[in-house]
Amino acid sequence: MLQCDKYKTGVIDGPACNSLCVTETLYFGKCLSTKPNNQMYLGIWDNLPGVVKCQMEQALHLDFGTELEPRKEIVLFDKPTRGTTVQKFKEMVYSLFKAKLGDQGNLSELVNLILTVADGDKDGQVSLGEAKSAWALLQLNEFLLMVILQDKEHTPKLMGFCGDLYVMESVEYTSLYGISLPWVIELFIPSGFRRSMDQLFTPSWPRKAKIAIGLLEFVEDVFHGPYGNFLMCDTSAKNLGYNDKYDLKMVDMRKIVPETNLKELIKDRHCESDLDCVYGTDCRTSCDQSTMKCTSEVIQPNLAKACQLLKDYLLRGAPSEIREELEKQLYSCIALKVTANQMEMEHSLILNNLKTLLWKKISYTNDS
C-alpha cells in the first residue's frame, strides 16, 4: 500500500507505521464503508481494537466542484520539504489553521498541540517523516477536530497514524440504531420501512436518553469552542455510535467543518435556487436571487439538526409523564434558525432544558 511504500523509502513516519508495514500487527477487519475513496475498517493494533481510516481523498466534497480535502497522489507527502526548520513548519501549520479556522486568538497553542501529536515516538523532536504525515493529516477536518477535542468525552481518541492513515479508538456500536444489514440487502429496503425497522432495534428508553444527552453535549463541544464554530453537515444515525456504557461516540466526523472555512468556499457560488447552496447533506445557505449567488450564512444550527435526528428516537417508548413536554421541547429545538434574534441565548436555553428533562427522568434508573 502507498503508506508502506513511502515509509520504507523514508518519506513518512508515525507510530502506526512499523506495525502496519514491518511487524504486521495492525490488522484490518470488517469494512465499514462502501466507497473506495472513503475506507474505514474495524481493526486490531497490538491486540487493541480500533477503527482504521485511510484513502480519504474526497472525504469532504462540495457539490459545486471545490474540494475541501483534496488528496492528490502526485503531491501527497510533498510538504514540508527537506531542510524545513521546526519554526518554518510551525509557521506553515499556523497559516493553514488561520485559513481553516479564521483569526482565532489562540492558534499558537493549537500549533504546539499539533507538534506534540506529530511527535509519534515521543522523543521530543518532530522528524521530517513525522512532519510529512502530520501535514497530510491536517488537510483532513476529522483529524483536526480529533486533536482539538481530544479531551472531550464524545470524541474517539487518536491511537496513532502513518502518513494519512490513522487509527481511532474502537466504538462498540457503530450506528445509533441497533441493526446492521449487508449493503446489498440495504439497497432493496424502502427508506420508510427501513426507518420503522430501525426504531424497533434500539436500546431501552433510558439508555437512548443517555445516548441523546451525549449528542447534545457534543453539539455544545463544537459550538463556539476555543477555535471557533464547527458545522455538522451530515447529521445522520450512521455517523454516531456508542460504547457499552451507552456514552455517545462520534464514528465519522468528516462532514463536521469549520464555519469560517465553509463560509469562504460557499459564498458567491453561482446558484439557480437554494438547492444549489447545500454542502454535505444538511448545511444549507440561501440563493440570493438578485445576484444569483449563494449567501454565506448557514440557515439551520447544529442543535436543530440534532433534535430532528433525535425526535423519533426519543419519542418512541418515551415515559408517558414526560412525553408531551419532551415533544414540545424537541419541536422548539427543530424550529431554531441561525438568523433568529438572540439565537445563542435561545440555543443554550433549549439545550439545557432538554438535557435537564432527560437527566431527571433517568437519574435513578439502572439502565442509565
Residue frames as qw, qx, qy, qz and C-alpha x, y, z in Angstrom:
[[0.000, 0.888, 0.459, 0.000, 0.00, 0.00, 0.00],
 [0.307, 0.810, -0.027, 0.499, 1.05, 3.62, -0.61],
 [0.443, -0.847, 0.201, -0.211, 1.79, 4.39, 3.06],
 [0.869, -0.335, 0.293, 0.214, 4.19, 1.42, 3.39],
 [0.709, 0.487, 0.132, 0.493, 5.99, 2.29, 0.15],
 [0.067, 0.867, -0.095, 0.484, 6.53, 5.82, 1.46],
 [0.666, -0.704, 0.223, -0.104, 7.52, 4.59, 4.94],
 [0.916, -0.101, 0.237, 0.308, 10.07, 2.11, 3.64],
 [0.582, 0.519, 0.086, 0.620, 11.70, 4.80, 1.47],
 [0.433, -0.260, -0.335, 0.795, 11.89, 7.15, 4.48],
 [0.019, -0.459, -0.300, -0.836, 9.34, 9.71, 3.23],
 [0.538, -0.574, -0.083, -0.611, 6.84, 9.38, 6.09],
 [0.322, 0.064, -0.838, 0.436, 6.85, 8.14, 9.67],
 [0.545, -0.417, 0.022, -0.727, 4.40, 7.72, 12.52],
 [0.420, -0.342, 0.737, -0.404, 3.59, 5.49, 15.49],
 [0.849, 0.182, 0.378, -0.321, 1.50, 3.07, 13.38],
 [0.527, 0.665, -0.454, -0.271, 4.00, 2.67, 10.51],
 [0.005, 0.430, -0.900, 0.070, 6.14, -0.11, 11.97],
 [0.507, 0.111, 0.771, -0.371, 3.06, -2.17, 12.99],
 [0.677, 0.577, 0.133, -0.438, 1.41, -1.60, 9.62],
 [0.604, 0.703, -0.343, -0.154, 4.41, -2.23, 7.37],
 [0.224, 0.548, -0.788, 0.169, 7.04, -4.29, 9.25],
 [0.185, -0.119, 0.898, -0.382, 5.69, -6.36, 12.16],
 [0.411, -0.193, -0.648, -0.611, 2.21, -6.50, 10.57],
 [0.170, -0.300, -0.821, 0.455, 0.47, -6.25, 13.95],
 [0.334, 0.328, 0.166, -0.868, -2.09, -3.74, 12.66],
 [0.207, 0.220, 0.924, 0.233, -4.88, -5.90, 11.25],
 [0.373, 0.048, -0.200, -0.905, -7.76, -4.75, 9.04],
 [0.264, 0.217, 0.910, -0.234, -11.10, -6.39, 9.87],
 [0.289, 0.660, 0.693, 0.007, -14.67, -5.64, 8.81],
 [0.191, 0.191, 0.266, 0.925, -15.05, -2.83, 6.27],
 [0.051, 0.588, 0.588, -0.554, -17.44, -0.11, 7.48],
 [0.236, 0.615, -0.110, -0.744, -17.59, 1.80, 4.19],
 [0.744, 0.407, 0.529, 0.033, -18.73, 1.08, 0.65],
 [0.450, 0.892, -0.046, 0.009, -16.67, 3.65, -1.30],
 [0.855, 0.135, -0.112, 0.487, -13.04, 3.16, -2.32],
 [0.279, 0.558, -0.167, 0.764, -12.16, 6.80, -1.53],
 [0.464, -0.570, 0.229, -0.638, -13.57, 6.52, 1.98],
 [0.714, 0.028, -0.696, 0.067, -12.03, 3.44, 3.53],
 [0.404, -0.525, 0.441, -0.605, -12.94, 2.69, 7.13],
 [0.712, 0.020, -0.701, -0.035, -12.30, -0.64, 8.85],
 [0.749, -0.622, 0.158, -0.163, -12.65, -2.22, 12.22],
 [0.620, 0.528, -0.526, 0.244, -9.09, -3.19, 13.11],
 [0.812, -0.565, -0.044, 0.135, -6.80, -4.56, 15.80],
 [0.376, 0.756, -0.381, 0.377, -3.49, -2.89, 16.63],
 [0.227, 0.340, -0.771, 0.489, -1.22, -4.79, 19.02],
 [0.253, -0.315, -0.898, 0.172, -4.27, -6.61, 20.44],
 [0.104, 0.424, 0.407, -0.803, -6.24, -3.36, 20.96],
 [0.355, 0.618, 0.673, 0.197, -9.44, -2.84, 18.93],
 [0.072, -0.495, 0.044, 0.865, -9.63, 0.31, 16.84],
 [0.580, 0.724, 0.360, -0.102, -11.09, 1.92, 13.71],
 [0.486, -0.239, 0.427, 0.724, -8.66, 2.38, 10.80],
 [0.426, 0.833, 0.260, -0.238, -9.27, 5.14, 8.25],
 [0.411, -0.349, 0.497, 0.680, -7.37, 5.70, 5.03],
 [0.199, 0.217, 0.662, 0.689, -7.63, 6.94, 1.43],
 [0.062, 0.703, 0.582, -0.405, -9.98, 9.76, 2.38],
 [0.327, -0.003, 0.307, 0.894, -9.20, 11.90, -0.70],
 [0.184, -0.386, -0.401, -0.810, -12.73, 13.05, -1.48],
 [0.242, -0.344, -0.799, 0.431, -13.93, 12.89, 2.09],
 [0.085, 0.697, 0.387, -0.598, -15.37, 16.40, 2.03],
 [0.287, 0.159, 0.593, 0.736, -16.54, 17.38, -1.41],
 [0.253, 0.462, 0.239, -0.816, -18.55, 20.46, -2.26],
 [0.605, 0.504, 0.616, -0.034, -21.31, 19.89, -4.76],
 [0.396, 0.907, 0.045, -0.133, -20.18, 22.89, -6.76],
 [0.795, 0.528, -0.147, 0.260, -16.77, 21.48, -7.60],
 [0.083, 0.748, -0.499, 0.430, -14.47, 22.77, -4.86],
 [0.815, -0.183, -0.531, 0.145, -12.86, 20.16, -2.67],
 [0.431, -0.846, 0.199, -0.245, -12.23, 20.92, 0.97],
 [0.645, -0.514, 0.563, 0.053, -9.92, 17.95, 1.34],
 [0.746, 0.563, -0.314, -0.165, -8.14, 17.09, -1.90],
 [0.691, -0.451, 0.545, 0.148, -5.75, 14.13, -1.83],
 [0.670, 0.678, -0.252, -0.168, -3.66, 14.08, -4.98],
 [0.961, -0.137, 0.090, 0.221, -1.35, 11.06, -5.24],
 [0.647, 0.555, -0.083, 0.516, 1.30, 13.02, -7.17],
 [0.097, 0.659, -0.291, 0.687, 1.86, 15.65, -4.50],
 [0.778, -0.583, -0.139, -0.190, 0.88, 13.72, -1.38],
 [0.803, -0.480, 0.032, 0.352, 3.60, 13.93, 1.32],
 [0.583, 0.539, 0.025, 0.608, 5.49, 16.64, -0.62],
 [0.060, -0.715, 0.208, -0.665, 5.43, 19.03, 2.36],
 [0.043, -0.942, 0.227, 0.242, 7.33, 20.04, 4.34],
 [0.763, 0.567, -0.278, 0.136, 10.42, 19.75, 2.15],
 [0.830, -0.175, -0.201, 0.489, 13.84, 18.59, 3.33],
 [0.389, 0.209, -0.125, 0.889, 15.67, 21.40, 5.13],
 [0.339, -0.691, -0.256, -0.585, 12.46, 22.90, 6.61],
 [0.123, 0.231, -0.669, 0.696, 13.12, 24.03, 10.18],
 [0.162, -0.469, -0.828, 0.262, 10.71, 23.32, 13.03],
 [0.039, 0.491, 0.230, -0.839, 9.99, 27.06, 13.21],
 [0.249, 0.194, -0.512, -0.799, 9.12, 27.16, 9.49],
 [0.260, -0.253, -0.913, -0.188, 6.88, 24.09, 9.90],
 [0.079, -0.507, -0.644, 0.567, 5.09, 25.82, 12.80],
 [0.158, 0.407, -0.091, -0.895, 4.50, 28.84, 10.53],
 [0.265, -0.005, -0.778, -0.570, 3.08, 26.56, 7.81],
 [0.223, -0.405, -0.878, 0.122, 0.68, 24.94, 10.31],
 [0.014, -0.488, -0.376, 0.787, -0.30, 28.36, 11.72],
 [0.225, 0.257, -0.363, -0.867, -1.15, 29.66, 8.20],
 [0.287, -0.173, -0.880, -0.336, -3.20, 26.54, 7.47],
 [0.175, -0.482, -0.761, 0.398, -5.17, 26.96, 10.71],
 [0.065, 0.419, 0.112, -0.899, -5.75, 30.64, 10.02],
 [0.295, 0.091, -0.594, -0.743, -7.22, 29.77, 6.61],
 [0.368, -0.265, -0.877, -0.157, -9.41, 26.95, 8.03],
 [0.361, -0.537, -0.680, 0.346, -10.43, 28.38, 11.41],
 [0.022, -0.919, -0.184, -0.347, -10.19, 32.14, 10.95],
 [0.278, 0.570, -0.411, 0.654, -8.18, 34.55, 13.05],
 [0.742, -0.594, -0.307, -0.054, -8.63, 32.89, 16.46],
 [0.155, -0.898, 0.332, -0.245, -6.52, 34.36, 19.27],
 [0.622, -0.524, 0.576, -0.078, -5.04, 31.08, 20.48],
 [0.871, 0.445, -0.178, -0.110, -3.90, 29.40, 17.26],
 [0.231, 0.659, -0.678, 0.230, -0.31, 29.24, 18.57],
 [0.549, -0.296, 0.678, -0.390, -1.47, 26.89, 21.36],
 [0.898, 0.282, 0.215, -0.259, -3.09, 24.65, 18.75],
 [0.589, 0.670, -0.450, 0.041, 0.11, 24.62, 16.69],
 [0.095, -0.540, 0.772, -0.321, 2.06, 23.44, 19.75],
 [0.758, -0.034, 0.519, -0.394, -0.57, 20.77, 20.39],
 [0.849, 0.494, -0.096, -0.162, -0.16, 19.51, 16.80],
 [0.339, 0.663, -0.646, 0.168, 3.60, 19.28, 17.24],
 [0.441, -0.344, 0.734, -0.385, 3.07, 17.16, 20.36],
 [0.862, 0.229, 0.338, -0.301, 0.76, 14.82, 18.41],
 [0.676, 0.665, -0.309, -0.076, 3.14, 14.75, 15.41],
 [0.021, 0.598, -0.772, 0.214, 5.98, 13.56, 17.67],
 [0.875, -0.076, -0.311, -0.364, 4.79, 9.97, 17.36],
 [0.786, 0.044, -0.540, 0.299, 7.78, 8.31, 19.02],
 [0.499, -0.855, -0.115, -0.083, 7.76, 10.88, 21.86],
 [0.772, -0.038, -0.103, 0.626, 11.48, 11.61, 21.57],
 [0.224, -0.748, -0.156, 0.604, 10.90, 15.35, 21.95],
 [0.037, -0.431, 0.450, 0.781, 11.59, 16.07, 18.27],
 [0.724, 0.524, 0.311, -0.324, 9.47, 16.03, 15.13],
 [0.490, -0.176, 0.653, 0.550, 11.30, 14.25, 12.30],
 [0.237, 0.273, -0.424, -0.830, 10.73, 15.15, 8.65],
 [0.247, -0.159, -0.910, -0.294, 8.76, 11.91, 8.15],
 [0.102, -0.508, -0.741, 0.427, 6.52, 12.69, 11.13],
 [0.098, 0.480, 0.056, -0.870, 6.02, 16.26, 9.88],
 [0.240, 0.099, -0.666, -0.700, 5.01, 15.00, 6.41],
 [0.216, -0.360, -0.907, -0.015, 2.46, 12.62, 7.99],
 [0.063, -0.546, -0.518, 0.656, 1.11, 15.40, 10.23],
 [0.136, 0.345, -0.224, -0.901, 0.81, 17.83, 7.31],
 [0.265, -0.103, -0.810, -0.513, -1.14, 15.28, 5.23],
 [0.229, -0.454, -0.836, 0.208, -3.44, 14.54, 8.18],
 [0.035, -0.460, -0.315, 0.830, -4.07, 18.22, 8.91],
 [0.212, 0.030, -0.495, -0.842, -5.74, 18.55, 5.50],
 [0.391, -0.356, -0.820, -0.221, -8.48, 16.29, 6.92],
 [0.348, -0.550, 0.069, -0.756, -11.06, 18.07, 9.05],
 [0.865, -0.390, -0.272, -0.161, -11.80, 14.95, 11.10],
 [0.749, 0.010, -0.358, 0.557, -8.18, 14.66, 12.21],
 [0.106, 0.414, -0.178, 0.886, -8.05, 18.36, 13.13],
 [0.596, -0.507, -0.098, -0.615, -11.28, 18.02, 15.11],
 [0.889, -0.244, -0.372, 0.111, -9.97, 14.93, 16.93],
 [0.540, 0.127, -0.346, 0.757, -6.94, 16.89, 18.09],
 [0.159, -0.441, 0.064, -0.881, -8.96, 19.96, 19.10],
 [0.724, -0.390, -0.014, -0.569, -11.50, 17.85, 21.02],
 [0.580, 0.227, -0.768, 0.148, -9.07, 15.20, 22.30],
 [0.025, 0.080, -0.749, 0.658, -10.09, 15.76, 25.94],
 [0.584, -0.020, 0.047, -0.810, -13.83, 15.63, 25.21],
 [0.571, -0.077, 0.767, -0.284, -15.82, 12.55, 26.17],
 [0.747, 0.457, 0.396, -0.277, -17.66, 12.04, 22.88],
 [0.482, 0.754, -0.406, -0.184, -14.69, 12.28, 20.51],
 [0.988, -0.030, -0.032, 0.151, -12.87, 8.99, 19.86],
 [0.422, -0.766, 0.372, 0.311, -9.22, 9.10, 20.90],
 [0.609, 0.683, -0.395, -0.075, -6.49, 9.07, 18.26],
 [0.914, -0.326, 0.213, 0.116, -4.37, 5.93, 18.72],
 [0.495, -0.415, 0.492, 0.583, -1.78, 6.54, 16.01],
 [0.574, 0.761, 0.035, -0.299, -1.08, 7.27, 12.34],
 [0.588, -0.195, 0.555, 0.556, 1.14, 6.51, 9.37],
 [0.107, 0.168, 0.516, 0.833, 1.05, 9.05, 6.57],
 [0.416, -0.131, -0.033, -0.899, -2.62, 9.94, 6.06],
 [0.664, -0.269, -0.679, -0.161, -3.81, 6.63, 7.53],
 [0.146, -0.416, 0.536, -0.720, -4.91, 6.93, 11.15],
 [0.466, -0.256, -0.846, 0.036, -6.30, 4.69, 13.88],
 [0.374, -0.467, 0.141, -0.789, -9.04, 5.79, 16.26],
 [0.270, -0.111, 0.834, -0.468, -10.31, 4.16, 19.41],
 [0.161, -0.228, -0.903, -0.325, -12.92, 1.48, 18.79],
 [0.477, -0.060, 0.209, -0.851, -16.63, 2.16, 19.25],
 [0.334, 0.040, 0.930, -0.147, -18.67, -0.93, 20.19],
 [0.413, 0.627, 0.656, -0.081, -21.86, 0.15, 18.38],
 [0.301, -0.146, 0.355, 0.873, -21.18, 1.97, 15.12],
 [0.153, -0.412, -0.488, -0.754, -24.68, 3.31, 14.49],
 [0.341, -0.208, 0.349, -0.848, -27.36, 4.96, 16.60],
 [0.852, -0.021, -0.026, -0.522, -29.69, 2.08, 15.73],
 [0.565, -0.439, 0.690, -0.112, -29.08, -1.48, 16.77],
 [0.849, 0.233, 0.472, 0.042, -29.30, -3.40, 13.49],
 [0.021, 0.655, -0.530, -0.538, -26.74, -3.57, 10.73],
 [0.850, 0.348, 0.380, -0.109, -27.53, -5.22, 7.40],
 [0.571, -0.056, 0.512, 0.640, -25.28, -6.08, 4.43],
 [0.120, 0.466, -0.121, -0.868, -25.31, -3.18, 1.95],
 [0.116, -0.049, -0.821, -0.557, -26.66, -5.47, -0.82],
 [0.134, -0.544, -0.823, 0.090, -29.82, -6.03, 1.26],
 [0.075, -0.550, -0.258, 0.791, -29.97, -2.33, 2.20],
 [0.028, 0.134, -0.491, -0.861, -30.39, -1.44, -1.50],
 [0.273, -0.292, -0.788, -0.469, -33.73, -3.27, -1.67],
 [0.228, -0.545, -0.703, 0.396, -35.32, -1.97, 1.53],
 [0.040, 0.786, 0.314, 0.531, -37.59, 1.08, 1.05],
 [0.220, 0.341, -0.407, 0.818, -36.39, 4.00, 3.20],
 [0.545, -0.433, 0.040, -0.717, -39.75, 4.33, 5.02],
 [0.933, -0.219, -0.264, -0.109, -39.72, 0.67, 6.02],
 [0.654, 0.225, -0.441, 0.572, -36.03, 0.93, 6.99],
 [0.096, -0.469, 0.301, -0.825, -36.83, 3.84, 9.36],
 [0.784, -0.372, -0.030, -0.497, -39.61, 1.83, 11.03],
 [0.925, 0.000, -0.344, 0.163, -37.31, -1.17, 11.32],
 [0.389, 0.430, -0.427, 0.693, -34.53, 0.96, 12.79],
 [0.378, -0.513, 0.235, -0.734, -36.77, 2.17, 15.60],
 [0.920, -0.266, -0.162, -0.239, -37.51, -1.41, 16.65],
 [0.879, 0.004, -0.246, 0.408, -33.83, -2.24, 17.13],
 [0.083, 0.723, -0.270, 0.630, -32.76, 0.35, 19.66],
 [0.288, 0.033, -0.772, 0.566, -31.69, 0.17, 23.33],
 [0.224, -0.661, -0.687, 0.202, -34.20, 0.68, 26.16],
 [0.072, 0.904, 0.241, 0.344, -35.55, 4.22, 26.51],
 [0.473, -0.855, 0.098, 0.189, -33.34, 5.29, 29.48],
 [0.678, -0.214, 0.412, 0.570, -30.30, 4.17, 27.51],
 [0.398, 0.618, 0.422, 0.530, -31.50, 6.05, 24.43],
 [0.180, -0.970, -0.139, -0.086, -31.92, 9.13, 26.63],
 [0.606, -0.634, 0.257, 0.407, -28.31, 8.81, 27.84],
 [0.596, 0.162, 0.480, 0.623, -27.05, 8.49, 24.25],
 [0.166, 0.834, 0.378, 0.367, -29.17, 11.54, 23.28],
 [0.379, -0.908, 0.019, 0.177, -27.64, 13.59, 26.13],
 [0.664, -0.284, 0.393, 0.569, -24.24, 12.65, 24.71],
 [0.430, 0.509, 0.464, 0.583, -25.20, 14.06, 21.30],
 [0.108, -0.955, -0.219, -0.167, -26.42, 17.30, 22.92],
 [0.562, -0.722, 0.190, 0.356, -23.11, 17.55, 24.79],
 [0.627, 0.044, 0.450, 0.635, -21.17, 17.02, 21.56],
 [0.218, 0.803, 0.377, 0.407, -23.19, 19.84, 19.95],
 [0.353, -0.931, 0.005, 0.091, -22.00, 22.03, 22.84],
 [0.710, -0.366, 0.325, 0.507, -18.39, 20.92, 22.25],
 [0.497, 0.227, 0.473, 0.691, -18.36, 22.13, 18.63],
 [0.035, 0.879, 0.393, 0.268, -20.49, 25.26, 19.15],
 [0.032, 0.903, -0.173, 0.391, -18.22, 28.30, 19.52],
 [0.877, -0.360, -0.097, 0.304, -15.41, 26.38, 21.20],
 [0.444, -0.696, 0.180, 0.534, -11.88, 27.73, 21.72],
 [0.293, -0.212, 0.592, 0.720, -11.14, 27.52, 17.97],
 [0.336, 0.139, -0.315, -0.877, -14.42, 28.79, 16.59],
 [0.735, 0.163, 0.371, -0.543, -17.65, 27.19, 15.49],
 [0.069, -0.161, 0.912, 0.370, -17.83, 23.86, 13.63],
 [0.656, 0.172, -0.032, -0.734, -20.83, 22.94, 11.49],
 [0.481, -0.011, 0.876, -0.040, -22.29, 19.43, 11.42],
 [0.406, 0.406, -0.345, -0.743, -23.11, 18.89, 7.75],
 [0.597, 0.015, -0.731, -0.329, -24.25, 15.26, 7.79],
 [0.371, -0.269, 0.620, -0.636, -26.27, 14.68, 10.94],
 [0.801, 0.018, -0.416, -0.431, -27.31, 11.08, 10.42],
 [0.853, -0.426, 0.216, -0.209, -27.55, 8.00, 12.64],
 [0.942, 0.219, -0.091, 0.237, -24.78, 6.20, 10.73],
 [0.385, 0.644, -0.330, 0.572, -22.21, 8.78, 11.87],
 [0.403, -0.591, 0.411, -0.565, -22.95, 8.27, 15.57],
 [0.697, -0.029, -0.715, 0.049, -22.16, 5.30, 17.78],
 [0.524, -0.686, 0.242, -0.443, -21.97, 4.45, 21.46],
 [0.238, 0.390, -0.860, 0.228, -19.97, 2.27, 23.82],
 [0.488, -0.257, -0.834, -0.004, -21.05, -0.46, 26.23],
 [0.158, -0.361, -0.572, 0.719, -21.87, 2.20, 28.85],
 [0.201, 0.770, 0.585, 0.156, -24.19, 3.96, 26.36],
 [0.179, -0.720, 0.074, 0.666, -21.94, 7.01, 26.10],
 [0.636, 0.756, 0.141, -0.064, -22.22, 8.58, 22.66],
 [0.493, -0.430, 0.457, 0.603, -19.09, 8.43, 20.48],
 [0.498, 0.714, -0.148, -0.470, -18.75, 10.06, 17.08],
 [0.843, 0.056, 0.488, 0.220, -17.96, 7.41, 14.46],
 [0.535, 0.384, 0.387, 0.645, -17.48, 9.70, 11.47],
 [0.130, -0.806, -0.210, 0.537, -16.66, 13.42, 11.78],
 [0.466, 0.055, 0.458, 0.755, -15.53, 14.08, 8.20],
 [0.048, 0.636, 0.489, 0.594, -18.54, 16.25, 7.46],
 [0.369, -0.854, -0.267, 0.250, -18.04, 18.45, 10.53],
 [0.577, 0.426, 0.102, 0.689, -16.31, 21.51, 9.11],
 [0.269, -0.359, -0.248, 0.859, -15.01, 24.85, 10.43],
 [0.253, 0.821, 0.465, -0.216, -17.65, 27.53, 9.85],
 [0.036, -0.789, 0.266, 0.553, -15.02, 30.02, 8.61],
 [0.268, -0.215, 0.815, 0.467, -13.75, 27.52, 6.04],
 [0.300, 0.481, 0.815, 0.118, -17.23, 26.68, 4.73],
 [0.152, 0.863, 0.273, -0.397, -18.35, 30.33, 4.52],
 [0.089, -0.639, 0.468, 0.604, -15.34, 31.22, 2.39],
 [0.206, -0.059, 0.883, 0.418, -15.98, 28.35, -0.01],
 [0.208, 0.544, 0.813, 0.019, -19.75, 28.66, -0.32],
 [0.110, 0.779, 0.216, -0.578, -20.21, 32.42, -0.59],
 [0.236, 0.671, -0.322, -0.625, -20.55, 33.89, -4.05],
 [0.295, -0.008, 0.907, 0.299, -21.03, 30.49, -5.71],
 [0.366, 0.031, -0.419, -0.830, -23.38, 30.67, -8.67],
 [0.209, 0.217, 0.907, -0.292, -26.87, 29.30, -7.94],
 [0.245, -0.298, -0.593, -0.707, -30.30, 28.98, -9.53],
 [0.646, -0.575, -0.257, -0.431, -32.11, 28.08, -6.31],
 [0.498, -0.670, 0.455, -0.309, -31.45, 27.24, -2.65],
 [0.988, -0.015, 0.151, -0.011, -30.86, 23.62, -3.72],
 [0.698, 0.568, -0.215, 0.379, -27.55, 24.73, -5.26],
 [0.012, -0.704, 0.431, -0.564, -26.36, 26.06, -1.90],
 [0.889, -0.404, 0.078, -0.199, -26.08, 22.82, 0.07],
 [0.255, 0.591, -0.749, 0.156, -22.90, 21.33, 1.49],
 [0.120, -0.089, 0.944, -0.295, -22.89, 17.73, 2.68],
 [0.115, -0.441, -0.859, -0.234, -26.47, 16.66, 3.26],
 [0.242, -0.797, -0.552, -0.028, -27.76, 19.41, 5.54],
 [0.306, -0.499, -0.069, 0.808, -25.61, 22.56, 5.66],
 [0.319, 0.664, 0.563, 0.375, -27.80, 24.91, 3.67],
 [0.088, -0.379, -0.075, 0.918, -27.49, 28.56, 2.82],
 [0.472, 0.694, 0.466, -0.279, -29.86, 30.53, 0.58],
 [0.492, 0.264, 0.457, 0.692, -29.55, 31.64, -3.03],
 [0.031, 0.599, 0.140, -0.788, -29.69, 35.42, -3.44],
 [0.561, 0.564, 0.588, 0.146, -31.95, 35.75, -6.48],
 [0.182, 0.962, -0.004, -0.203, -30.80, 39.33, -7.20],
 [0.024, -0.767, 0.603, 0.216, -27.17, 38.26, -7.66],
 [0.940, 0.184, -0.244, -0.154, -27.68, 34.51, -8.33],
 [0.355, 0.466, -0.704, 0.401, -25.01, 33.80, -5.71],
 [0.685, -0.417, -0.586, 0.115, -25.09, 31.66, -2.55],
 [0.281, -0.841, 0.202, -0.416, -25.08, 33.59, 0.71],
 [0.384, 0.396, -0.753, 0.358, -22.62, 32.55, 3.43],
 [0.405, -0.298, 0.550, -0.667, -24.96, 32.15, 6.41],
 [0.261, -0.090, -0.956, -0.094, -25.95, 28.55, 7.13],
 [0.470, -0.427, -0.255, -0.729, -29.67, 28.50, 7.92],
 [0.840, -0.431, -0.227, -0.240, -30.06, 25.71, 10.46],
 [0.169, -0.711, 0.624, -0.276, -27.83, 25.37, 13.55],
 [0.310, 0.225, -0.921, 0.073, -26.31, 22.05, 14.65],
 [0.250, 0.030, 0.757, -0.604, -28.73, 21.77, 17.57],
 [0.664, 0.295, 0.076, -0.683, -31.82, 21.89, 15.34],
 [0.644, 0.355, -0.622, -0.270, -30.43, 19.09, 13.16],
 [0.127, 0.182, -0.913, 0.343, -29.51, 17.00, 16.21],
 [0.439, 0.135, 0.557, -0.692, -33.06, 17.38, 17.56],
 [0.702, 0.340, -0.262, -0.568, -34.51, 16.38, 14.18],
 [0.488, 0.291, -0.823, -0.008, -32.45, 13.20, 14.33],
 [0.036, 0.063, -0.851, 0.521, -33.45, 12.52, 17.96],
 [0.534, -0.063, 0.054, -0.841, -37.17, 13.20, 17.59],
 [0.853, -0.014, -0.372, -0.365, -38.37, 9.71, 16.59],
 [0.555, 0.219, -0.719, 0.357, -35.54, 8.07, 18.53],
 [0.021, 0.101, -0.626, 0.773, -36.61, 9.66, 21.83],
 [0.567, -0.060, 0.073, -0.818, -40.38, 9.83, 21.40],
 [0.785, 0.002, -0.564, -0.257, -40.73, 6.12, 20.68],
 [0.724, -0.228, -0.599, 0.256, -41.15, 4.44, 24.07],
 [0.086, 0.397, -0.331, 0.852, -40.88, 7.72, 26.00],
 [0.124, -0.329, -0.803, 0.482, -42.45, 7.61, 29.51],
 [0.011, -0.711, -0.615, -0.341, -45.99, 8.95, 29.32],
 [0.334, -0.822, -0.311, 0.341, -45.41, 11.52, 32.09],
 [0.253, -0.620, 0.225, 0.708, -42.78, 13.41, 30.08],
 [0.511, 0.303, 0.656, 0.465, -43.77, 12.61, 26.50],
 [0.190, 0.896, 0.385, 0.115, -45.81, 15.79, 25.91],
 [0.246, -0.916, 0.163, 0.273, -43.13, 18.08, 27.37],
 [0.574, -0.287, 0.588, 0.493, -40.39, 16.22, 25.52],
 [0.472, 0.532, 0.594, 0.375, -42.23, 16.55, 22.20],
 [0.040, 0.980, 0.193, -0.023, -42.79, 20.26, 22.79],
 [0.380, -0.775, 0.342, 0.371, -39.12, 20.87, 23.57],
 [0.595, -0.022, 0.641, 0.485, -37.92, 18.84, 20.58],
 [0.379, 0.722, 0.496, 0.300, -40.15, 20.79, 18.17],
 [0.118, -0.981, 0.020, 0.154, -38.96, 24.12, 19.64],
 [0.531, -0.516, 0.509, 0.438, -35.43, 22.90, 19.10],
 [0.570, 0.295, 0.636, 0.428, -36.05, 21.80, 15.47],
 [0.224, 0.900, 0.353, 0.122, -37.52, 25.28, 14.75],
 [0.419, -0.718, 0.134, 0.539, -34.26, 27.04, 15.73],
 [0.632, 0.703, 0.126, 0.302, -32.80, 29.22, 12.97],
 [0.627, -0.073, -0.085, 0.771, -29.34, 30.80, 12.88],
 [0.125, 0.432, 0.190, 0.873, -30.83, 34.13, 11.85],
 [0.435, -0.741, -0.492, -0.135, -33.23, 34.38, 14.81],
 [0.083, -0.781, 0.273, -0.556, -32.66, 37.23, 17.24],
 [0.455, -0.563, 0.577, -0.378, -30.74, 36.14, 20.36],
 [0.870, 0.174, -0.419, -0.192, -30.17, 32.73, 18.75],
 [0.430, 0.335, -0.736, 0.402, -27.23, 31.92, 21.02],
 [0.312, -0.212, 0.571, -0.729, -29.24, 32.56, 24.20],
 [0.828, 0.070, 0.009, -0.557, -32.19, 30.57, 22.84],
 [0.712, 0.338, -0.616, 0.010, -29.80, 27.79, 21.77],
 [0.164, 0.296, -0.772, 0.538, -28.35, 27.49, 25.29],
 [0.526, -0.101, 0.398, -0.744, -31.78, 27.59, 26.94],
 [0.871, 0.159, -0.192, -0.424, -33.29, 24.87, 24.71],
 [0.623, 0.340, -0.686, 0.160, -30.20, 22.65, 25.01],
 [0.003, -0.258, 0.730, -0.632, -30.08, 22.92, 28.81],
 [0.666, -0.040, 0.241, -0.705, -33.83, 22.36, 29.19],
 [0.856, 0.213, -0.386, -0.269, -33.67, 19.20, 27.08],
 [0.467, 0.311, -0.750, 0.350, -30.68, 17.80, 28.96],
 [0.249, -0.219, 0.593, -0.734, -32.32, 18.57, 32.32],
 [0.793, 0.026, 0.016, -0.608, -35.60, 16.90, 31.31],
 [0.830, 0.231, -0.504, -0.066, -33.80, 13.73, 30.19],
 [0.300, 0.335, -0.733, 0.511, -31.39, 13.56, 33.14],
 [0.456, -0.228, 0.435, -0.742, -34.18, 13.99, 35.68],
 [0.881, 0.053, -0.089, -0.462, -36.03, 11.06, 34.18],
 [0.879, 0.220, -0.417, 0.072, -33.10, 8.64, 34.02],
 [0.012, -0.690, 0.563, -0.455, -31.03, 9.63, 37.08],
 [0.541, -0.336, 0.638, -0.433, -32.48, 6.89, 39.26],
 [0.938, 0.213, -0.001, -0.273, -32.76, 4.06, 36.74],
 [0.749, -0.336, 0.511, 0.254, -30.39, 1.11, 36.49],
 [0.739, 0.516, 0.351, 0.255, -30.41, 1.35, 32.70],
 [0.240, 0.956, -0.070, 0.152, -28.68, 4.75, 32.63]]
